[in-house]
Amino acid sequence: MDDLDQLEAQSIFILREAYRKLKPLAMLWSLGKDSNVMLWLARKAFLGRVPFPVMHVDTGKKFPEMYRFRDEYTKKWNLELLLGDCPPVEDIDPTLPPAARSAARKTAGLAAMIDKYKLAGVIAGIRRDEQATRAKERVFSPRGAGHKWDVRNQPPEFWDQYATPHEPGMHVRVHPLLSWREIDIWRYIEREDIPLVDLYFAKDGKRYRSLGDQDITSPVESNASTVAEVIAELETSRTSERAGRAMDHESEDAFERLRVAGYL
């Protein structure tokens, strides 16, 4: 097995464990490259179908290309899609910096969906290499009452042994891509020919490395217009994947505050 085979096998094992242990269960679908890889892995894990709903927590500010992709592949992959709205920014903690406050709308939207569907588990496509706070996560990460994440009190995970605690008011976030790197994601996309929103590919010297809301996400300079060219670019790039996310250029603790409160 090569590195991609090992990552794939680990992720499929995690997805099957989550499906066996946590019900009801749902998967977050942000429409980006990571969540599309995660969906692809779920289809492999369960013989071509996704046996749980996928959730899009919609801010109403995504790019038109993302909404078109969502509608097309909901039908093509026969997905059970759950849509949730987010509250207006005026209802969000005013002490957060502007971009983080805008992003925090998803925290409230996700919490509402978890409560509505009484979810015991939520599968999310985060990776440790994306951001320092995400490197503190576990594969099976319990969230307490009120969706709070206790960063300093998480279950140990040794030898692929995962705890799935579930008490009243709790749910578990499951992270099957936690060990993947950005370049692993792209190499897997190339190998499996996974469809993506075309905003990831360069037009007029720019492309998006990370997709979010239109008003808080910017493209980076790039001429990579194919998957192979993106991989070649990443092999030499020193620029952060989230360089185009306005939230990551605000106060140092803003992202962790959002994660502790239940951010995606």
Residue pairs with C-beta under 8 A, 6 or more apart in sequence:
1 9
3 184
4 184
4 187
4 188
4 191
7 179
7 180
7 184
7 188
8 41
8 44
8 188
10 160
10 176
10 179
11 38
11 41
11 176
11 177
11 180
12 41
12 44
12 45
13 160
14 139
14 162
14 174
14 175
14 176
15 41
15 42
15 45
15 46
15 123
15 174
15 176
16 45
16 46
17 140
17 162
17 164
18 25
18 121
18 123
18 140
18 164
18 172
18 174
18 176
19 25
19 45
19 46
19 51
19 52
21 121
21 164
22 120
22 121
22 164
22 166
22 172
22 174
23 120
23 121
24 52
24 117
24 118
24 119
24 120
24 121
25 52
25 119
25 120
25 121
25 122
25 123
26 52
26 53
26 54
26 55
26 82
26 113
26 117
26 119
26 121
26 122
26 123
27 35
27 38
27 39
27 42
27 50
27 52
27 53
27 54
27 55
27 122
27 123
27 124
28 35
28 54
28 55
28 56
28 57
28 110
28 122
28 123
28 124
28 125
28 264
29 35
29 39
29 54
29 55
29 56
29 70
29 79
29 81
30 56
30 125
30 211
30 264
31 56
31 62
31 66
31 69
31 70
31 197
31 211
32 125
32 197
32 210
32 211
33 185
33 186
33 189
33 196
33 200
33 211
34 125
34 126
34 127
34 177
34 180
34 185
35 125
36 189
36 194
36 195
36 196
37 125
37 177
37 180
37 185
37 188
37 189
37 194
38 123
38 125
38 176
38 177
39 50
39 54
39 77
39 79
40 192
40 194
41 176
42 50
42 123
43 49
43 50
43 77
49 78
50 77
50 78
50 79
50 80
52 80
52 123
53 79
53 80
53 81
53 82
53 117
54 79
54 80
54 81
54 82
55 81
55 82
55 83
55 84
55 110
55 113
55 122
56 70
56 81
56 82
56 83
56 84
57 84
57 86
57 106
57 109
57 110
57 113
57 264
58 83
58 84
58 85
58 86
58 109
59 86
59 102
59 105
59 106
59 109
59 213
60 85
60 86
61 213
61 214
61 215
62 211
62 213
62 214
63 197
63 199
63 211
63 214
65 197
65 198
65 199
66 197
66 199
66 211
69 195
69 196
69 197
70 81
73 79
73 195
74 81
82 113
82 117
84 109
84 110
84 112
84 113
84 116
85 109
86 105
86 106
86 108
86 109
87 105
87 108
87 109
88 105
89 101
89 102
89 105
91 108
92 101
92 102
92 104
92 105
92 108
93 101
93 104
94 101
96 104
96 254
96 257
96 258
97 247
97 250
97 251
97 254
98 246
98 250
99 216
99 245
99 246
99 247
99 249
99 250
100 247
100 250
100 251
100 254
100 255
100 257
100 258
102 213
102 215
102 216
102 247
103 212
103 213
103 216
103 247
103 258
103 263
104 258
104 261
104 263
106 263
106 264
107 147
107 258
107 261
107 262
107 263
107 264
110 122
110 147
110 262
110 263
110 264
111 147
111 262
113 119
114 122
114 147
114 171
119 171
120 166
120 171
120 172
121 164
121 171
121 172
121 173
121 174
122 171
122 172
122 173
122 174
123 173
123 174
123 175
123 176
124 173
124 174
124 175
124 264
125 175
125 176
125 177
126 134
126 137
126 175
126 177
126 178
126 264
127 134
127 177
127 178
127 179
127 180
127 181
127 182
127 185
128 134
128 135
128 137
128 178
128 179
129 135
129 180
129 181
129 182
129 241
130 182
130 241
130 242
131 242
131 248
131 255
133 255
133 256
133 259
134 259
136 151
136 154
137 154
137 173
137 175
137 178
138 154
138 155
138 157
138 162
138 175
138 178
139 157
139 162
139 174
139 175
139 176
139 178
140 155
140 157
140 162
140 163
140 164
140 172
140 173
140 174
140 175
141 149
141 154
141 172
141 173
141 174
141 175
142 150
142 154
142 155
142 163
142 165
142 166
142 170
142 171
142 172
142 173
143 149
143 170
143 171
143 172
143 173
143 262
144 150
144 169
144 170
145 168
145 169
145 170
146 169
146 262
147 171
147 261
147 262
148 260
148 261
148 262
149 173
149 259
149 260
149 261
149 262
151 256
151 259
151 260
155 162
155 163
155 165
156 163
157 163
164 172
165 172
166 172
177 185
180 188
182 209
182 234
182 241
183 231
183 234
183 235
186 227
186 230
186 231
186 234
187 231
188 194
189 196
189 227
190 227
190 228
190 231
197 211
199 207
199 208
199 211
199 219
200 207
200 208
200 209
200 211
200 230
201 207
201 224
201 225
201 226
201 230
202 222
202 223
202 224
202 225
202 229
203 225
205 221
205 222
205 223
206 219
206 220
206 221
206 222
207 219
207 220
207 222
207 224
207 225
207 230
208 217
208 219
208 220
208 244
209 220
209 222
209 239
209 241
209 242
209 243
209 244
210 217
210 241
210 242
210 244
210 245
211 217
212 245
216 245
216 246
216 247
217 244
217 245
217 246
218 244
218 246
219 244
220 239
220 243
220 244
222 233
223 229
224 230
224 232
224 233
240 248
242 248
247 254
247 255
248 255
255 263
